[in-house]
Amino acid sequence: MNLYIIVEGETELQIYPKWLSYTLPQLSQVEDYREVNENNYYIFSCGGIASMYNHIVNAIRDINAVEKYTYFIIVVDSEEISVERRKEKLLEFIKEESVQLVDSCELKFIVQHRCMETWFLGNRKVYKRNPQGEKFKAYSTFYNVEKDDPELMEKYEGFKLTTHFHQSYLREMLKEYNIRYTKSRPKEVVEVTYFDEMRKRVENEPTHLNSFSNFLSIIEEIKGKL
């Protein structure tokens, strides 16, 4: 079992190895895609959605050349479109580039709807019901992520993109506990206790965080083949 994973940004590059250590401890990371042998994974950040397309093509060529990978996993934000449309756009590009993944490797998409920070909003333990910060008071009045599905939250007035609002909401929510979140230094959200609360959210509310639930399903599928 070997995984080739490409992620959209640097935050994911810090988060996913941690999550894999919690969920698939049998797998060990390699620094070069050619080093895989048995029960390894290689992970690479594309540095944004714009450059991801070309990296996907190169990744398929790498996988086909090595012929040791079981799964090729693409991790990307949905941003302002649906999960299905994001998948379609990526598949359309792959088809246009006339590259085909070797039959021994299966393609999987992990589409973070709307972004990774949306998933982090699913931890109910860090939602303060009596907030002190004015921004968080306004945000939580606008949309209560403890009660309602974070993936369904639209953007707040003044934000150009929904993802930017979700990131701001997370920063303000964590600030209530004196936790400083940045994309370059995610800190507490990488801890197993935080991940377990996110997982508990989808177990208790099966209709919430559907795209995160899909990630967990992929993990379970891989676990079943180890």
Number of C-alpha atoms within 10 A of each C-alpha: 18 22 25 24 22 22 23 20 21 16 19 21 19 17 16 16 19 17 16 16 14 14 15 17 12 14 18 16 18 14 11 11 22 14 14 21 13 14 17 19 26 21 21 19 19 20 15 14 16 10 12 21 17 14 17 21 17 13 19 19 16 16 22 18 11 12 14 21 25 21 19 23 19 20 22 27 24 22 19 14 11 15 20 11 11 20 17 12 12 17 12 11 15 18 11 9 12 8 15 12 17 16 10 12 19 13 14 15 19 21 23 25 26 26 21 24 26 26 25 21 25 29 20 16 11 19 22 16 10 10 17 11 13 10 14 23 17 13 20 20 10 14 19 14 22 18 12 14 21 22 22 14 18 16 16 17 8 7 12 10 13 18 23 16 21 27 20 18 23 23 18 24 26 19 17 17 12 9 16 16 19 13 14 12 13 17 14 14 17 18 14 15 12 18 20 12 17 21 19 15 20 18 12 9 14 11 11 20 24 18 19 23 20 15 17 16 12 16 15 13 11 16 14 8 8 11
